[in-house]
């Protein structure tokens, strides 16, 4: 599981809110999913926060 940008989720901080969505996969397809999401995130103006 990562956020929509492929970054690991971190819950070891004071602020544990996840503002970048969630992608869960079987692992084998995860990189392909993240790559396919990138143009959509760009189209909608989503940036890493």
C-alpha positions in Angstrom: 0.0 0.0 0.0 1.2 3.5 -0.9 -0.4 6.9 -1.5 -1.5 7.8 -5.1 2.1 8.9 -5.9 3.7 5.7 -4.8 5.1 7.0 -1.6 4.9 4.8 1.5 2.3 5.7 4.1 3.8 7.0 7.4 2.0 6.8 10.7 5.0 7.5 12.9 4.4 11.3 12.9 2.3 13.6 15.0 0.1 14.3 11.9 -1.1 10.9 10.5 -3.7 12.3 8.1 -3.3 10.8 4.6 -4.1 13.6 2.1 -2.8 11.7 -1.0 -5.2 8.8 -1.3 -4.5 5.1 -1.0 -3.4 2.5 -3.5 -3.6 -1.2 -2.5 -2.5 -3.9 -4.8 -1.1 -7.4 -5.0 2.4 -5.9 -5.3 3.1 -7.3 -8.8 0.8 -4.7 -10.4 1.5 -1.8 -8.0 4.1 0.0 -10.1 1.9 -0.2 -13.2 -1.0 1.2 -11.3 1.0 4.2 -10.0 2.4 4.8 -13.5 -1.2 4.8 -14.9 -2.4 7.2 -12.2 0.3 9.8 -12.8 -1.3 11.4 -15.9 -4.6 11.6 -14.2 -3.1 13.2 -11.1 -1.3 15.7 -13.4 -4.5 16.4 -15.3 -6.4 17.2 -12.1 -3.6 19.3 -10.7 -2.8 17.0 -7.9 0.7 17.4 -6.4 2.6 15.7 -3.7 1.8 17.2 -0.3 
